Amino acid sequence: MDLSSLMGGGTSGQEQKTEIVYKAQVTSPIVNGEVKLSVGNNALTAAALFDVAEIPFAMINSLTLSNYVVIIETDIGVFSFSRMGSWCQPFYDALIDAYNKAVLRSMFVKSSPIFTAIAGDYYYTENDISGNGEGAIHVYDNSVVVLPPNLSARRVPLCFVCDMSKGDYKLTLKLDTGESYTYAKLGYDTDMFGGVVKKQIFELREKSLAAVKDIDLSLTMMQASKIATLMPQGVAATFGHLTAIAPSFAMALESKLADTRAAESYKIFKKWCDPAQIYVGFRKNESIAGDAMDGNNILPAPVGGANGVNTDGDGDTADATNATLPTYLLWLVSPSSDGQFAIVEFAESDTATFVYRTDGNFNAFVKQINKALEAINFKREAIYLSDEELRKPENADYYMGAKRTAALQFVRSRFAGRVIHSSVESWKRKLMSLCGMA
């Protein structure tokens, strides 16, 4: 039997290479006894004489090697591989390498790391939940990633970092949403690690400043600097805050919105709430246009079946289907009249309007959806798919990412429904009903 034919996802002609097959004894919920193991790009295959089990990386929650036994904890149970002799360590190393690559894909990390520490300690606090462990630590152009062989892998986006402090052989990054991440025991690499992180934060700020100036050429240096600090890399800010800094910039964004499908939505939102409370975000589309060419990471949106309010044929399609992308991705977050719901609108054709419960804290919710959208590179399927849909093979990257991104978990847990854009009156009526304003 050709084991490569059992692997999910397949490989292109350029990616094909000789596959190493390992032998082991396995104890598991699916297959037991002597098996041949094959490590693929998306899964581990264990083939016995009459049974075969494919273990998708998306379902793996931890990997450990102890006393020449590889133990894999998954969503459906524990797989234990033994009697591998001298091949145990090479198998584990190959499995960890493939698993980490899958985790990086789920975090939409595509570039090569600028800095790598083979191992280091990490500690984090997210939404009053703390965690720690040991893993490889990478610095990329816009993030720091730690890669332990479990669900504690974390990608920290540098655009949200508001404080960086150094201690004895450790560095702590604090985010404007309250999360804290500490990296320690990097030895002599500590200073280099801190220097690289600092350099990347500076570069991100410079890019944000250039994007802000591109929107409004009339800004003073002080105005541009304040807005770039407020809105790094697609982060949304209220029209009220932007107007207080530079009325011309707020007007420039409104002018761009007027040329999009969201123009009518914006007019309606302003009738439901104080216009100063509406958040607006923008992001240049160069990177997104590049993603549209990458078939490995763009997934088609399923039709129907989402949790919350379901609509037939919501019209929300993947970015890859857009033949021509606008210069900017613009998006709005508006409170409902009572602030109990957040209405998320993207200024693009063929996208639905998304509604989330705020638990009465609208501004705190916006911070979380800022983080969630940045984490998934603004691929909207991950913020509304039901848990059942998220577990489908075609959504494996989203599933892995959701397991490791606290903001995405938070946003998904508060999804109330989505409304398609048909006629304005029909859209408005359904949206008001969903937000309890009917």
Secondary structure, 3 states (H helix, E strand, C coil): CCHHHHCCCCCCCCCCCCCCEEEEEEECCCCCEEEEEEECCCEEEEECCCCEEEEEHHHEEEEEEECCEEEEEECCEEEEEECCHHHHHHHHHHHHHHHHHHHHHHCCCCCCCCEEEEEEEEEEEECCEEEEEEEEEEECCCEEEEECCECCCEEEEHHHEEEEEEECCEEEEEECCCCEEEEECCHHHHHHHHHHHHHHHHHHHHHHHHHHHHHCCCCCHHHHHHHHHHCHHHCCEEHHHHHHHCHHHHHHHHHHHHCCCHHHHHHHHHHHCCHHHCEEEEEECHHHHHHCCCCCCCCCCCCCCCCCECCCCCCCCCHHHCCCCCCEEEEEEEECCCCCEEEEEECCCCCCEEEEECCCCHHHHHHHHHHHHHHCCCCHHHHCCCHHHHCCHHHHHHHHHHHCCHHHHHHHHCEEEEECCCCHHHHHHHHHHHCCCC
